[in-house]
Amino acid sequence: MRTLFLALGLLTLSLAVQAAPPVTAESPWVREAPPGSSVTAAYLDLVNQGDETITLVNVRSEEFRRAEIHETIHEDGQAKMRAVDEIAVPAEGRVELKPGGKHLMLHEPREELSVGDWAHLVLEFDNGQLLELAVPVKRRTGRDDDDDHHDHHEHRGHH
């Protein structure tokens, strides 16, 4: 009987360890798009609590017809965006998705989202993890200006 309790205890502990997702998201938000705009962006910090690099490979949202992983690059004195296939999150590390840097580009909203609304994102990782997020829509500020909207049609490496 004692062995049974020990085995059940170890199984419970094992399941609890497996239940903790290796990658979590902190401070997610979607930028409110100007009226009539067909594009906006989502930002967040990806935190990898595991001991191996895990890579974000896909994003989708029920509120948008298309979602892509992007980065802003500076070329010829201009900020330009391009689609990228993935973002690696280092073991026990963090990657900040922020205005003017890496971000999630959200195209063709199914309906206009305003401050106070919520968007639902599903992030897919190369280890099979799906991270489902409810993300608040927030007003853009002068600090994050339009870095992510310069040349948003100049994309390389589309999915």
SVG drawing of the C-alpha trace seen along z (x, -y; Angstrom):
<svg xmlns="http://www.w3.org/2000/svg" viewBox="-17 -61 38 63">
<polyline fill="none" stroke="black" stroke-width="0.4" points="0.0,0.0 2.8,-2.3 4.4,-1.7 1.1,-2.5 0.9,-5.9 4.5,-6.6 3.9,-5.8 0.8,-7.9 2.6,-10.8 5.4,-10.6 2.9,-10.4 1.1,-13.5 4.4,-15.3 5.4,-14.3 2.1,-15.5 2.4,-18.8 5.9,-19.4 4.6,-18.5 1.6,-20.8 3.7,-23.9 4.2,-25.4 7.8,-26.0 7.0,-29.3 4.7,-31.9 3.7,-35.4 3.9,-38.6 2.3,-42.0 0.5,-41.2 -1.3,-43.9 -2.7,-44.7 -2.3,-48.3 -5.6,-49.9 -5.6,-50.5 -6.8,-53.8 -10.3,-53.6 -10.4,-51.7 -6.9,-50.3 -6.3,-46.8 -3.3,-46.1 -2.2,-46.4 0.3,-44.6 0.5,-42.7 3.3,-42.9 4.4,-40.8 7.3,-39.3 7.9,-35.6 9.5,-33.9 11.1,-30.4 11.3,-28.7 12.7,-25.5 16.3,-24.4 16.1,-24.2 15.6,-26.9 12.0,-26.9 11.0,-28.6 7.7,-30.4 6.8,-29.1 3.2,-30.3 0.5,-32.7 -3.2,-32.9 -6.1,-34.9 -9.9,-34.5 -10.3,-38.3 -7.9,-38.6 -7.8,-36.9 -4.0,-36.6 -1.3,-36.9 2.4,-36.8 5.6,-37.0 7.5,-40.2 10.6,-42.2 11.5,-45.8 14.8,-46.4 16.6,-49.6 17.8,-49.8 18.9,-52.9 17.9,-55.1 14.3,-53.8 12.5,-51.4 11.1,-48.5 9.2,-45.4 9.6,-41.9 7.9,-38.6 10.1,-36.0 9.5,-32.3 10.3,-32.1 11.5,-33.7 13.8,-31.6 13.3,-32.0 16.5,-30.9 16.5,-28.5 15.7,-30.3 15.5,-33.5 13.1,-36.1 12.4,-37.8 10.6,-41.1 8.2,-41.7 7.9,-45.5 7.2,-48.5 10.2,-49.0 11.4,-45.4 10.0,-41.9 6.2,-41.8 3.1,-40.0 1.5,-41.6 -2.3,-41.2 -3.9,-41.7 -7.5,-42.2 -9.6,-42.5 -12.9,-40.7 -14.4,-43.7 -12.9,-46.9 -11.4,-46.5 -11.3,-49.4 -9.6,-50.2 -11.0,-47.8 -11.8,-45.0 -9.9,-41.7 -8.2,-39.8 -7.5,-36.1 -4.1,-34.8 -2.8,-31.3 1.0,-31.0 2.5,-27.7 6.0,-26.6 8.3,-24.0 7.9,-21.7 4.2,-21.4 3.1,-23.9 0.1,-26.0 -0.1,-29.2 -3.6,-30.7 -3.9,-34.3 -6.7,-36.8 -5.0,-40.1 -6.3,-43.6 -6.5,-46.3 -4.7,-49.5 -4.3,-52.9 -0.9,-53.6 1.2,-56.2 3.8,-58.7 6.5,-56.4 5.6,-53.6 4.8,-55.7 4.6,-54.1 7.8,-52.1 5.8,-48.9 3.8,-50.5 6.6,-51.9 6.5,-50.0 4.3,-47.3 3.8,-46.1 7.6,-45.4 7.6,-41.9 10.2,-39.3 10.0,-35.6 6.2,-35.4 4.8,-32.2"/>
</svg>
